[in-house]
Amino acid sequence: MTNGGSTDPIFSQINWEVGVGIGGHSMGGQAATVASSSACVKQWDIRASVLHHPAHGQLPNGQNIGLNISIPTAAFTSSGDSIWPETNAIMSSLNTTNPTFPIAYRDVTGWSHLEPVLVPPIENPLLATMTAAWFKIFLENDKGYWLDLVFGSGPDSLCKQANMTACYTLNSPV
């Protein structure tokens, strides 16, 4: 069993057959970016990643960590993030650098670095919804509601549901 043979009952609720999704905020987003490399993806069956306001960084060879990504990745940040304002330039580089897998990039206007904090009035509840949608699409192969929520053009879709500084999706799975 995964997690060192743990018999904790929570693990019986996990469907390991669909692979693993990873995500993180800030330095955790940086870690998820690094773990989205082909070596980690193969070893741990990671199939999708979501980055919330990820910290920027470089690989040991000096490359941007965004160049390391090899799986469908959604990056969510905001123009009000004064902690990691460089995320915009780093994650935007995925547009031309790695066009072979699906990408979502959302830079919503105004939220701070604390957007994912689930304490009113700080949190943005739509961030959790869009995160779940990404995993529904790439772990459970959703081709309906969740796919439309991310890749669609309706008023509640990823790039339309709020005022955006920048937003795009690339390589929809359908």
LOMARGU-771465 format. One line per 5 residues: for each residue x, y, z of C-alpha. Coordinates in nm, 4 decimals, padded with zeros to 6 digits. Each point is the difference from the previous one (the first is absolute). Layout:
% LOMARGU-771465
X,Y,Z; ... $
***
This chain:
% LOMARGU-771465
00.0000,00.0000,00.0000; 00.1118,00.3558,-00.0652; 00.1309,00.2084,00.2921; 00.2325,-00.2611,00.1439; -00.2632,-00.2713,00.0452 $
-00.2258,00.2092,00.2203; -00.3243,-00.1651,00.1013; -00.1737,00.3280,00.0814; -00.3622,-00.0351,-00.1208; 00.0194,00.3289,-00.1910 $
00.2209,-00.1700,-00.2595; -00.2789,-00.2460,-00.0865; -00.1967,00.2939,-00.1442; 00.2711,00.0928,-00.2509; -00.0274,-00.1229,-00.3570 $
00.3658,-00.0591,-00.0859; -00.0977,-00.1277,-00.3464; -00.0546,00.3552,-00.1325; 00.3500,00.1150,00.0957; 00.0969,00.2827,00.2301 $
-00.0625,00.3732,-00.0104; 00.2306,00.2358,00.1845; -00.0362,00.3600,00.0994; 00.1425,00.2605,00.2260; -00.0032,00.3632,00.1028 $
00.3027,00.2309,00.0057; 00.3058,-00.2121,00.0825; -00.2293,-00.3039,-00.0287; -00.0833,00.1189,-00.3509; 00.3698,00.0153,-00.0726 $
00.0381,-00.3561,00.1325; -00.2929,-00.1169,-00.2149; 00.1637,00.1637,-00.3031; 00.3232,-00.1880,00.0637; -00.1940,-00.3252,00.0637 $
-00.1694,00.0425,-00.3393; 00.3250,-00.1086,-00.1658; 00.0065,-00.3158,-00.2083; 00.2040,-00.1911,00.2618; -00.2498,00.0628,00.2827 $
-00.2982,-00.0440,-00.2301; 00.1192,-00.3484,-00.0985; 00.0977,-00.1074,00.3499; -00.3215,00.1124,00.1746; -00.2561,-00.0192,-00.2847 $
-00.0671,00.3746,00.0238; -00.2425,00.0994,-00.2739; -00.0932,00.3630,00.0718; 00.1199,00.2941,00.2069; -00.1532,00.3214,00.1305 $
00.2134,00.2893,00.1168; -00.1431,00.2719,00.2253; 00.2143,00.3146,00.0008; 00.3167,-00.2103,-00.0435; 00.3389,00.1265,00.1067 $
00.2362,00.0515,-00.2910; 00.3337,-00.1726,-00.0182; 00.2639,-00.1678,-00.2071; 00.1124,-00.3569,-00.0480; 00.3585,-00.0912,00.0948 $
00.0982,00.0524,-00.3657; -00.1323,00.3588,00.0179; -00.3169,-00.0630,-00.2051; -00.3338,00.1484,00.1007; -00.1939,-00.2618,00.2029 $
-00.2952,00.0482,-00.2378; 00.2048,-00.1678,-00.2743; 00.0037,-00.3137,00.2163; -00.3743,-00.0705,-00.0263; -00.1083,-00.3053,-00.2009 $
-00.3703,-00.0501,00.0903; -00.3260,00.1971,-00.0271; 00.0474,00.2995,00.2290; -00.2220,00.2814,00.1207; 00.1634,00.3065,00.1548 $
-00.2165,00.2405,00.1983; 00.1370,00.3338,00.1147; -00.1189,00.3587,00.0303; 00.1116,00.3524,-00.0751; -00.0192,00.0806,00.3714 $
00.2630,-00.2574,00.0962; 00.2856,00.2072,00.1373; 00.1844,-00.3088,00.1322; 00.0644,-00.1700,-00.3379; -00.0734,00.2549,-00.2734 $
00.2501,-00.1788,-00.2267; -00.2399,-00.2952,-00.0362; -00.1739,00.1733,-00.2905; 00.3121,00.0049,-00.2173; 00.1124,-00.3474,00.1082 $
-00.3288,-00.1762,-00.0627; -00.0754,00.1938,-00.3158; 00.3139,-00.1561,-00.1474; -00.1863,-00.3326,-00.0108; -00.2045,00.1388,-00.2883 $
00.2834,-00.0354,-00.2503; 00.2370,-00.2294,00.1856; -00.2156,-00.3074,00.0642; -00.2970,00.0016,-00.2363; -00.0383,-00.3803,-00.0093 $
-00.2203,-00.0369,00.3097; -00.3019,00.1905,00.1304; 00.0719,00.3203,00.1897; -00.2200,00.2475,00.1826; 00.1348,00.3319,00.1196 $
-00.2206,00.2373,00.1982; 00.1173,00.3341,00.1356; -00.3098,00.1442,00.1653; -00.0037,00.3712,00.0747; 00.0419,00.1075,00.3590 $
00.0230,-00.3044,00.2254; 00.3022,-00.0228,00.2288; 00.2480,-00.2817,00.0563; -00.2450,-00.1274,00.2629; -00.2733,-00.0750,-00.2546 $
-00.0011,-00.3754,00.0829; -00.0364,00.0575,00.3759; -00.3411,-00.1327,00.0950; -00.0853,00.2715,00.2512; -00.2664,00.2549,-00.0908 $
00.0307,00.2598,-00.1418; 00.3497,-00.0882,-00.1243; -00.0792,-00.3138,-00.1991; -00.1182,-00.0273,-00.3564; -00.2363,-00.3007,00.0017 $
00.0212,-00.0282,-00.3785; 00.3686,-00.0895,00.0295; -00.0902,-00.3294,00.1695; -00.2683,-00.0647,-00.2625; 00.2419,00.0548,-00.2887 $
00.2627,-00.2149,00.1720; -00.2503,-00.2841,00.0383; -00.1059,00.0462,-00.3626; 00.3593,-00.0412,-00.1213; 00.0349,-00.3273,00.1885 $
-00.3438,-00.1221,-00.1159; 00.1092,00.0572,-00.3602; 00.3445,-00.1556,00.0176; -00.0492,-00.2729,00.2594; -00.3585,-00.1050,-00.0690 $
-00.0102,00.0894,-00.3713; -00.3034,00.2300,00.0308; -00.1242,00.1238,-00.3374; -00.3059,00.1894,00.1224; -00.0648,00.2534,00.2745 $
00.3528,00.0204,00.1414; 00.1624,00.0200,-00.3427; -00.2348,00.2844,-00.0958; 00.0742,00.1774,00.3268; 00.3718,00.0167,-00.0833 $
00.0212,-00.0037,-00.3790; -00.3422,00.1430,-00.0860; -00.1028,00.3568,-00.0719; -00.3081,00.0319,00.2200; -00.0311,00.2803,00.2576 $
00.0997,-00.2382,00.2838; 00.2990,-00.1473,-00.1857; 00.3569,00.0442,00.1217; 00.0883,00.3028,-00.2113; -00.3434,00.1668,00.0195 $
-00.1052,-00.0388,00.3659; 00.1898,00.3061,00.1262; 00.1972,00.3028,-00.1185; 00.3263,-00.1408,-00.1382; 00.3403,00.1592,-00.0454 $
00.0886,-00.2995,-00.2198; -00.1654,-00.3341,-00.0616; 00.0353,-00.2747,-00.2557; -00.0441,-00.3709,-00.0492; 00.1961,-00.2036,-00.2520 $
-00.0458,-00.3454,-00.1462; -00.3431,-00.1007,00.1251; -00.0191,-00.3798,00.0295; -00.2942,-00.0093,-00.2450 $
***
